[in-house]
Amino acid sequence: MADRLQLEWDVRDNGWADCRIADATTMATFSVSYCTDGLAALLSAVGGLYGASRLERFFFDSEPMEVRWVLRREAADVAVAIYEFPDVGTSPDLPDSEGRLAWTATQPLSELAHVVLTTAQQVLKVHGRDGYLTKWIRHPYPVSALQDLRGLHLHHDQCDLPHDMTLPPA
């Protein structure tokens, strides 16, 4: 049985967010810069695992570091590995093994999707679309990625947990 997954996304002023991921045994926190559209990348990558893709990669710019997420689907589970690289300017061409493994766990895809959705919806509830853009600066709130992942999750998973379906007006 998988340990209960937790994810937090705290948008701060001036284009920074703190991303915290944890399970019952390990926890990691990463600073995320607005130089990448981190929340949209996370939503889209998890959504990609519902299709033919068995591997999704994306990264957060942590100025100057790169925080690279590698999601590998293995049947109904997803192996999550998060690597840190010292310089986002030189790391994109490096293999995962050149980074420092900062966090790893295996979770059911349905739980990972639900936790990511819940976190993204909470960000929207706290900040609204306008408030998110004011704080995140370069990228609007990823409404389409949220709706896409929610649709995939509800269609494919037997999830009995509550799902907030509200979107504030644009």
Secondary structure, 3 states (H helix, E strand, C coil): CCCCCEEEEEEECCCEEEEEEECCCCEEEEEEECCCCHHHHHHHHHHHCCCCCCEEEEEEEECCEEEEEEEEEECCEEEEEEEEECCCCCCCCCCHHHCEEEEEEEEEHHHHHHHHHHHHHHHHHHHHHHHHHHHHCCCCCCHHHHHHHHHHHHHHCCCCCCCCCCCCCC
